[in-house]
Amino acid sequence: MDYFNAFKNFVEGEKIEKRQAIFFNGKATTYGEMITEAETIASALSQFGVRKGDLVSLYMGNCKEFLSIFLGVAKSGAIAAPINTLLTEYEIRPQVEKTQSKLIFVSPAHLSLVEKIKPQLPQLKNVILISDKAEGHTLSYHDFLKKGEGGAPPGDLEENDVMLILFTGGTTGEPKGVMLTHKNLLSVVQGLGNRFRHLGEMVVLCASPLSHIFGLNTITFASLFRKSLVVLQEWFQVEEAAQLIERYRISNIFGVPTVVRSIVDVADKYDMSCLKLIMVGAAPVPEELYHRVEKAFHCFLVEGWGLTEGGGCATVTPPGVRKVGSCGIPYEGIGLECAIFDKNDNPLPPGEIGELVQRGPLNMKGYLGNPEATAEILRNGWLHTGDLARVDKDGYIYIVDRKKDVIIRGGFNIYPAEVEAVLYTFPGVQEVAVFGVSDSRKGETVAAAIRPKPGAQIQEEEVIAHCQKRLARYKIPKYVKILRDSLPKTPTGKILRRVLKAELEKDLSL
């Protein structure tokens, strides 16, 4: 079944059309209102010539309209392509070019950037502004909805049709568009439903970006499919989050370790006794955080793991099971498998370290326009995740390290090659290496080692200013080390990032 009809059938079957689904900025939206608005959006899209398989971009912060638009695009048979609002124009334009989006929904706060890049995107015909009034050459969301009041014919959809494309950075610095199907996303919803069923209905805080798979499907829609109210934050602010937890008696938080740690820090200022479950993902969880959560809230803390190419979330520790350091086990009842492979793609026994792979309904359809990269990561039906892991005798998975050099800062993936490409545009750079170093709050942060060209004088402040114009804030190096000698390398010439990391962490006492 397709995603929209699965959601509509669920709502009608449970008779919850009038139940509150979303709270955002103090206002409630019901399940029925979400469905009605999504149907109107699908109809309006057809009036603008958007057909099955066309790409529609969403350049928006968290808001209730984002969710209705996502459902409406799904109903129309088009493909949603959310854009991370933290990215710069240098990062956004290639994404829109790759998707060939005909139409984009944009928040007022981000309109100026869209207007700046639109002349270079001839295929982008329509800009819909999430506002009651239009600005410039846009159409207001209010007037857009009016064009959909006549209704639209039902879409001819199949479960293996692509419905969502999310861009993830590549080790070459080239972003790749992950194509996810209706079946991929519904399988995650079903898996999480099976895992959390015995907890009943919850009140869930979503402070993660809806432009990411974690915030959009793993948190928000998977919760709605469990009849759980979702309290949506535009962006994470710890004091506001704590107030929302207290006011709405939120029982469930999904977040990266940075978010959870921040909430623990203010636990003594608010009544958060309502918390029953905290799920942490996207970065390793130190044992110290387990103890702090349990002491502050007396509730379950569980870990989850996944990657965008694998549906966003594939394993979760069952509530009540305490396996510190484990990201849990695969969902039951949906045909999902995880295994540990050696370098020759042979399975390894419990206890041995190898690459974590997964097979089943969560695996993406492929990378947009990139069959070579698709064939590399999807081999013999298995998705090769690039994470090094082991399993214990009970089948619980422990992430040991990352096969690739990805830096995870506060839940955001940062690919060194992408940052290095920007640093190489700085005058006077001979060699550069980007790597992650430990950070007490973010887990990791970005560091760069630079060797100047002979005679060149490079100042750290100038390098950082250069990056601020070209990279999202979370990708900008926090530390820049200028080296006069060659960067350390292997005999084959590969830069030894781990050596640079160890040296810098020692110098900084990290």
Wavefront OBJ file of the C-alpha trace (Angstrom):
o trace
v 0.000 0.000 0.000
v 1.131 3.582 -0.576
v 2.025 5.827 2.372
v -0.877 8.286 2.193
v -3.587 5.651 1.977
v -1.942 3.625 4.726
v -2.146 6.691 6.963
v -5.710 7.556 5.943
v -6.921 3.972 6.394
v -5.282 3.831 9.814
v -6.970 7.047 10.932
v -10.381 6.007 9.627
v -10.046 2.494 11.010
v -9.181 3.816 14.476
v -11.884 6.521 14.174
v -9.472 9.230 15.314
v -10.210 11.903 12.693
v -11.065 14.427 15.414
v -8.194 13.510 17.707
v -5.325 15.958 18.112
v -2.283 14.781 16.174
v 0.159 17.723 16.258
v 0.791 20.577 18.663
v 2.902 23.343 17.172
v 3.330 26.846 18.591
v 0.437 26.234 20.965
v -2.038 25.256 18.231
v -3.448 21.781 17.646
v -4.005 20.027 14.322
v -6.218 16.937 14.175
v -5.623 13.791 12.165
v -8.599 14.644 9.983
v -7.300 18.152 9.283
v -3.930 16.722 8.225
v -5.609 14.350 5.759
v -7.948 17.002 4.336
v -5.088 19.447 3.830
v -2.933 16.741 2.217
v -5.710 15.879 -0.244
v -6.078 19.559 -1.146
v -2.310 19.819 -1.660
v -2.297 16.785 -3.952
v -5.080 18.343 -6.020
v -3.286 21.699 -6.224
v -0.053 20.020 -7.311
v -1.893 18.447 -10.223
v -3.102 21.924 -11.252
v 0.554 22.994 -11.430
v 1.436 20.095 -13.709
v 3.154 17.973 -11.065
v 2.797 14.323 -12.050
v 3.789 10.950 -10.687
v 7.571 10.737 -10.334
v 8.147 14.510 -10.408
v 10.270 16.021 -7.646
v 8.916 18.635 -5.234
v 11.370 20.417 -2.925
v 10.632 21.481 0.657
v 12.946 24.185 1.998
v 11.243 24.748 5.322
v 11.805 24.682 9.024
v 9.718 22.486 11.286
v 6.041 23.379 11.108
v 2.702 21.609 10.807
v 2.471 22.515 7.095
v 5.616 20.468 6.410
v 3.789 17.300 7.492
v 0.666 17.963 5.404
v 2.793 18.816 2.366
v 4.763 15.592 2.784
v 1.509 13.604 2.869
v 0.062 15.558 -0.054
v 3.118 14.985 -2.220
v 2.944 11.277 -1.367
v -0.729 11.123 -2.351
v -0.036 12.849 -5.669
v 2.571 10.242 -6.628
v 5.281 12.891 -6.739
v 8.497 12.630 -4.730
v 9.312 14.873 -1.778
v 12.849 16.256 -1.644
v 13.389 18.095 1.672
v 16.376 20.428 1.965
v 18.335 20.948 5.165
v 17.757 24.589 6.118
v 21.267 24.848 7.588
v 22.896 24.482 4.185
v 24.314 27.360 2.165
v 23.457 28.286 -1.418
v 26.627 26.492 -2.577
v 25.254 23.263 -1.093
v 21.576 23.668 -1.970
v 21.791 24.500 -5.651
v 23.380 21.164 -6.694
v 20.607 19.311 -4.872
v 17.830 21.160 -6.692
v 19.693 20.683 -9.977
v 19.927 16.932 -9.397
v 16.247 16.576 -8.544
v 15.062 18.881 -11.356
v 12.306 20.064 -9.013
v 9.539 21.990 -10.751
v 8.105 23.423 -7.557
v 9.438 24.355 -4.130
v 7.722 25.110 -0.839
v 9.700 27.624 1.196
v 9.416 29.280 4.610
v 9.588 33.100 4.644
v 12.893 32.975 6.534
v 14.526 31.159 3.611
v 12.908 32.935 0.671
v 15.829 35.264 -0.026
v 18.160 32.348 -0.722
v 15.665 30.699 -3.071
v 15.239 33.969 -4.958
v 19.012 34.193 -5.243
v 19.492 30.753 -6.829
v 16.237 30.512 -8.821
v 17.577 32.319 -11.945
v 20.158 29.535 -12.265
v 17.480 26.811 -12.026
v 15.330 27.134 -15.169
v 13.261 24.030 -14.369
v 12.083 25.538 -11.043
v 8.871 27.209 -12.187
v 6.882 27.767 -8.991
v 7.776 28.980 -5.508
v 5.095 28.489 -2.849
v 5.611 30.677 0.215
v 4.324 29.270 3.528
v 2.369 32.403 4.309
v -1.055 33.955 3.840
v 0.470 36.605 1.584
v 2.792 36.313 -1.372
v 6.114 38.116 -1.694
v 7.902 38.884 -4.928
v 7.343 36.206 -7.579
v 5.901 33.655 -5.169
v 2.425 32.248 -4.626
v 1.196 32.211 -1.047
v 0.386 28.859 0.540
v -3.113 30.200 1.179
v -3.712 30.836 -2.535
v -2.013 27.564 -3.489
v -4.526 25.601 -1.387
v -7.411 27.396 -3.091
v -6.321 25.880 -6.406
v -6.788 22.404 -4.960
v -10.346 22.757 -3.788
v -11.746 20.874 -6.776
v -10.206 17.539 -5.826
v -7.774 15.344 -7.753
v -8.037 11.866 -9.267
v -6.482 9.080 -7.143
v -2.867 8.332 -7.923
v -1.857 5.007 -9.448
v 0.704 4.156 -6.781
v 2.667 1.069 -5.824
v 4.580 0.322 -2.640
v 7.928 0.245 -4.451
v 7.484 3.693 -5.991
v 9.973 6.285 -4.725
v 8.286 8.837 -2.447
v 11.194 10.571 -0.710
v 14.705 11.661 -1.690
v 17.137 12.779 0.984
v 20.660 13.921 0.244
v 23.526 12.491 2.209
v 27.110 13.640 1.808
v 29.581 11.341 0.117
v 33.150 10.395 0.908
v 34.087 12.079 -2.377
v 32.376 15.268 -1.226
v 29.590 14.778 -3.776
v 26.121 14.559 -2.150
v 24.072 11.497 -3.109
v 20.278 11.416 -3.316
v 18.905 8.459 -1.359
v 15.695 7.161 -2.969
v 13.248 5.773 -0.401
v 9.986 4.060 -1.289
v 6.541 3.895 0.290
v 7.412 0.386 1.494
v 10.719 1.509 3.023
v 9.088 4.141 5.213
v 6.024 2.086 6.131
v 8.266 -0.808 7.160
v 10.064 1.449 9.655
v 6.674 2.585 10.979
v 5.612 -1.050 11.386
v 8.895 -2.067 12.998
v 8.786 0.726 15.574
v 5.116 -0.030 16.220
v 5.980 -3.649 17.001
v 8.860 -2.633 19.263
v 6.905 -0.048 21.296
v 3.399 -1.546 21.135
v 3.220 -2.549 24.805
v 3.933 1.045 25.882
v 0.589 2.207 24.500
v -0.154 5.741 23.335
v 2.428 8.377 24.183
v 3.008 12.113 23.945
v 6.153 12.593 21.871
v 8.510 15.544 21.533
v 9.992 16.101 18.076
v 12.784 18.680 18.105
v 14.704 17.063 15.233
v 14.578 18.590 11.735
v 11.743 17.259 9.584
v 14.140 17.562 6.650
v 15.934 14.502 8.098
v 14.592 10.949 8.028
v 14.892 10.699 11.824
v 12.604 13.644 12.562
v 10.170 13.058 9.708
v 9.471 9.322 9.779
v 11.187 7.713 12.770
v 9.840 10.244 15.259
v 6.810 12.013 13.843
v 4.897 9.708 11.537
v 5.865 6.509 13.333
v 4.395 8.117 16.476
v 1.233 9.261 14.680
v 0.745 5.721 13.395
v 0.703 4.678 17.088
v -2.008 7.251 17.943
v 0.579 9.267 19.867
v 0.350 13.042 20.025
v 3.439 14.788 18.623
v 4.562 18.104 20.117
v 6.665 19.752 17.430
v 9.450 22.261 18.061
v 10.596 24.559 15.270
v 14.174 23.924 16.358
v 15.672 22.549 19.533
v 16.003 25.012 22.394
v 16.495 23.285 25.699
v 14.515 25.641 27.945
v 11.555 25.634 25.566
v 11.765 21.835 25.235
v 11.708 21.425 29.003
v 8.697 23.740 29.260
v 6.886 21.722 26.590
v 7.640 18.476 28.421
v 6.174 19.925 31.613
v 3.152 21.596 29.961
v 2.046 18.752 27.673
v 3.211 15.927 29.970
v 5.421 14.506 27.254
v 6.265 10.867 27.868
v 8.677 10.112 25.021
v 11.766 11.905 23.698
v 13.620 10.834 20.573
v 16.903 12.625 20.041
v 20.635 12.635 19.538
v 22.830 12.445 22.666
v 23.384 16.204 22.579
v 19.645 16.867 22.934
v 19.211 14.349 25.728
v 22.246 15.633 27.613
v 20.914 19.211 27.406
v 17.534 18.158 28.833
v 19.202 16.276 31.676
v 21.142 19.456 32.487
v 17.891 21.308 33.286
v 16.066 18.396 34.904
v 16.029 20.014 38.350
v 14.291 23.160 37.073
v 11.136 21.543 35.642
v 8.670 18.791 36.464
v 9.581 16.117 33.926
v 8.348 13.142 35.947
v 6.055 12.362 32.991
v 8.959 10.955 30.937
v 8.701 7.206 30.396
v 11.006 6.528 27.439
v 14.004 8.274 25.915
v 15.375 6.946 22.651
v 18.836 8.056 21.583
v 20.322 7.586 18.138
v 22.691 8.948 15.474
v 25.778 8.856 17.714
v 27.345 6.595 20.350
v 25.875 6.881 23.849
v 28.434 6.870 26.682
v 27.607 4.887 29.814
v 27.794 8.100 31.831
v 24.705 9.415 29.992
v 22.743 6.259 30.828
v 23.389 6.842 34.521
v 22.481 10.536 34.334
v 19.179 9.842 32.539
v 18.165 7.088 34.932
v 18.976 9.265 37.937
v 17.178 12.345 36.597
v 14.021 10.779 35.193
v 13.669 7.175 36.415
v 12.695 6.056 32.919
v 13.918 3.770 30.148
v 16.764 4.894 27.907
v 17.059 2.900 24.695
v 19.404 3.220 21.746
v 18.547 3.073 18.079
v 20.683 2.782 14.967
v 20.186 3.261 11.266
v 21.281 5.174 8.212
v 19.318 7.052 5.593
v 20.049 4.407 2.957
v 18.534 1.825 5.290
v 15.279 3.611 6.081
v 16.672 5.745 8.893
v 16.232 3.368 11.823
v 16.695 -0.416 11.744
v 17.542 -1.455 15.290
v 16.292 -0.388 18.716
v 16.905 -1.771 22.184
v 13.612 -3.159 23.532
v 12.329 -1.029 26.440
v 13.286 -2.659 29.712
v 16.418 -4.296 28.329
v 19.634 -2.693 29.566
v 22.583 -3.391 27.280
v 24.868 -0.400 27.690
v 26.680 0.358 24.451
v 24.327 -1.703 22.290
v 22.072 -0.158 19.652
v 19.673 -3.050 20.055
v 18.325 -5.681 17.709
v 16.503 -5.493 14.345
v 12.743 -5.090 14.278
v 10.776 -8.286 14.420
v 7.932 -9.215 12.106
v 8.949 -7.266 8.976
v 11.564 -9.522 7.363
v 14.585 -7.420 8.360
v 17.985 -9.040 8.847
v 21.295 -7.682 10.124
v 24.647 -9.439 9.991
v 28.371 -8.851 10.434
v 30.506 -9.480 7.332
v 34.246 -9.755 6.849
v 36.071 -7.953 4.036
v 35.071 -10.731 1.614
v 31.375 -10.420 2.520
v 31.370 -13.638 4.522
v 29.330 -13.717 7.764
v 31.240 -13.579 11.045
v 30.289 -15.307 14.301
v 29.247 -13.448 17.500
v 32.033 -11.432 19.090
v 34.051 -10.816 15.928
v 34.251 -7.331 14.445
v 33.289 -6.690 10.838
v 31.031 -4.526 8.693
v 27.393 -4.247 9.715
v 25.064 -5.088 6.826
v 21.295 -5.279 6.546
v 18.804 -6.920 4.216
v 15.068 -6.503 3.885
v 12.287 -3.978 3.284
v 14.142 -0.979 4.725
v 16.879 -0.884 2.089
v 16.699 2.081 -0.261
v 15.921 1.710 -3.932
v 19.253 3.316 -4.791
v 21.036 6.618 -5.292
v 19.453 9.108 -7.677
v 21.258 8.980 -11.028
v 24.211 7.065 -9.574
v 24.058 3.355 -10.466
v 27.766 2.822 -9.712
v 27.456 3.986 -6.106
v 24.207 2.037 -5.771
v 25.862 -1.180 -6.929
v 28.742 -0.629 -4.505
v 26.601 -0.228 -1.380
v 23.853 -2.728 -2.341
v 25.632 -6.012 -3.021
v 23.856 -9.360 -3.247
v 20.785 -7.900 -1.590
v 22.720 -6.618 1.435
v 23.147 -2.938 2.287
v 26.757 -2.361 3.322
v 26.536 0.318 5.982
v 30.206 1.206 6.437
v 29.895 0.762 10.221
v 32.147 -1.674 12.035
v 30.276 -3.678 14.645
v 29.945 -6.938 16.550
v 27.009 -8.897 17.951
v 26.809 -10.687 21.274
v 25.414 -14.173 21.871
v 21.901 -12.720 22.225
v 22.059 -10.980 18.863
v 22.486 -7.455 20.233
v 24.549 -5.160 18.012
v 27.421 -2.992 19.228
v 28.840 -0.319 16.917
v 32.615 -0.365 17.315
v 33.762 2.256 14.825
v 32.948 3.736 11.464
v 34.527 2.201 8.435
v 34.453 5.538 6.701
v 35.772 8.781 8.101
v 32.370 10.321 8.760
v 32.260 12.844 11.608
v 29.035 12.846 13.636
v 28.553 16.186 15.348
v 25.402 16.400 17.433
v 23.697 13.869 15.185
v 24.693 15.554 11.903
v 26.890 13.580 9.516
v 29.878 15.536 8.204
v 32.003 14.115 5.417
v 35.662 15.218 5.549
v 36.076 15.308 1.771
v 33.293 17.893 1.479
v 34.952 20.224 3.996
v 38.383 19.568 2.487
v 37.087 20.618 -0.933
v 36.141 24.006 0.518
v 39.456 24.393 2.351
v 41.375 23.702 -0.848
v 39.761 26.829 -2.327
v 41.497 28.958 0.314
v 44.563 30.732 -1.126
v 47.892 29.213 -0.169
v 46.724 25.745 0.911
v 49.112 22.942 -0.067
v 47.636 20.003 1.835
v 44.618 19.612 4.063
v 43.000 16.894 6.135
v 39.691 17.117 7.982
v 38.850 14.794 10.857
v 36.747 14.555 13.974
v 37.951 15.167 17.497
v 36.167 14.509 20.770
v 33.682 17.071 22.057
v 32.015 16.811 25.473
v 28.630 18.064 24.257
v 28.437 17.248 20.557
v 30.210 13.890 20.663
v 32.570 15.022 17.942
v 33.462 18.276 16.296
v 35.371 19.202 13.151
v 39.115 19.804 13.053
v 41.397 20.569 10.119
v 45.134 20.287 9.601
v 46.562 22.497 6.866
v 50.012 22.643 5.302
v 50.539 25.979 3.515
v 52.307 26.359 0.216
v 55.916 27.574 0.492
v 55.928 31.229 1.481
v 52.187 31.366 2.203
v 50.953 32.767 5.496
v 47.634 31.293 6.654
v 45.742 32.503 9.710
v 43.244 30.253 11.489
v 40.648 33.031 11.764
v 40.749 33.642 7.998
v 40.266 29.936 7.278
v 37.220 29.775 9.533
v 35.742 32.943 7.975
v 36.242 31.363 4.548
v 34.298 28.283 5.649
v 31.500 30.331 7.225
v 30.566 31.671 3.787
v 30.516 28.241 2.131
v 29.472 25.640 4.674
v 26.617 25.008 7.072
v 27.478 26.019 10.629
v 27.814 22.469 11.908
v 30.425 21.651 9.227
v 32.769 24.557 10.015
v 36.022 23.451 11.678
v 36.221 24.351 15.344
v 39.962 23.765 15.362
v 42.453 24.612 12.614
v 46.052 23.479 12.996
v 48.687 24.927 10.683
v 51.567 22.525 9.988
v 54.828 23.418 8.283
v 55.746 19.809 7.503
v 53.928 17.310 5.300
v 50.856 15.661 6.795
v 51.484 12.118 8.072
v 50.779 9.478 5.433
v 50.786 5.754 4.798
v 53.400 4.261 2.409
v 50.806 4.536 -0.359
v 50.297 8.250 0.307
v 46.998 8.156 2.182
v 46.794 10.826 4.889
v 46.681 9.338 8.396
v 43.722 11.175 9.913
v 43.861 9.053 13.058
v 47.412 10.295 13.762
v 46.347 13.916 13.337
v 43.319 13.308 15.555
v 45.427 11.766 18.331
v 47.987 14.565 18.212
v 45.430 17.356 18.298
v 43.377 15.762 21.084
v 46.573 15.414 23.107
v 47.499 19.062 22.486
v 44.022 20.214 23.490
v 43.673 17.726 26.382
v 40.405 16.457 24.907
l 1 2 3 4 5 6 7 8 9 10 11 12 13 14 15 16 17 18 19 20 21 22 23 24 25 26 27 28 29 30 31 32 33 34 35 36 37 38 39 40 41 42 43 44 45 46 47 48 49 50 51 52 53 54 55 56 57 58 59 60 61 62 63 64 65 66 67 68 69 70 71 72 73 74 75 76 77 78 79 80 81 82 83 84 85 86 87 88 89 90 91 92 93 94 95 96 97 98 99 100 101 102 103 104 105 106 107 108 109 110 111 112 113 114 115 116 117 118 119 120 121 122 123 124 125 126 127 128 129 130 131 132 133 134 135 136 137 138 139 140 141 142 143 144 145 146 147 148 149 150 151 152 153 154 155 156 157 158 159 160 161 162 163 164 165 166 167 168 169 170 171 172 173 174 175 176 177 178 179 180 181 182 183 184 185 186 187 188 189 190 191 192 193 194 195 196 197 198 199 200 201 202 203 204 205 206 207 208 209 210 211 212 213 214 215 216 217 218 219 220 221 222 223 224 225 226 227 228 229 230 231 232 233 234 235 236 237 238 239 240 241 242 243 244 245 246 247 248 249 250 251 252 253 254 255 256 257 258 259 260 261 262 263 264 265 266 267 268 269 270 271 272 273 274 275 276 277 278 279 280 281 282 283 284 285 286 287 288 289 290 291 292 293 294 295 296 297 298 299 300 301 302 303 304 305 306 307 308 309 310 311 312 313 314 315 316 317 318 319 320 321 322 323 324 325 326 327 328 329 330 331 332 333 334 335 336 337 338 339 340 341 342 343 344 345 346 347 348 349 350 351 352 353 354 355 356 357 358 359 360 361 362 363 364 365 366 367 368 369 370 371 372 373 374 375 376 377 378 379 380 381 382 383 384 385 386 387 388 389 390 391 392 393 394 395 396 397 398 399 400 401 402 403 404 405 406 407 408 409 410 411 412 413 414 415 416 417 418 419 420 421 422 423 424 425 426 427 428 429 430 431 432 433 434 435 436 437 438 439 440 441 442 443 444 445 446 447 448 449 450 451 452 453 454 455 456 457 458 459 460 461 462 463 464 465 466 467 468 469 470 471 472 473 474 475 476 477 478 479 480 481 482 483 484 485 486 487 488 489 490 491 492 493 494 495 496 497 498 499 500 501 502 503 504 505 506 507 508 509 510
